[in-house]
């Protein structure tokens, strides 16, 4: 795996974690 693919993977993981954290934050606020 080259470094550019690694950067893309890290970016995708960070994006998914950001979406999940926002979703959980909204869920906690509404519960």
SULCOR-V726858 format. One record per run of one state. SS is the DSSP state (alpha for helix, beta for strand, coil for the rest). FROM is the first residue (numbers start at 1). TO is the last residue. If there is no record, write none. Layout:
ss,from,to
SS,FROM,TO
SS,FROM,TO
This chain:
ss,from,to
coil,1,2
alpha,3,30
coil,31,31
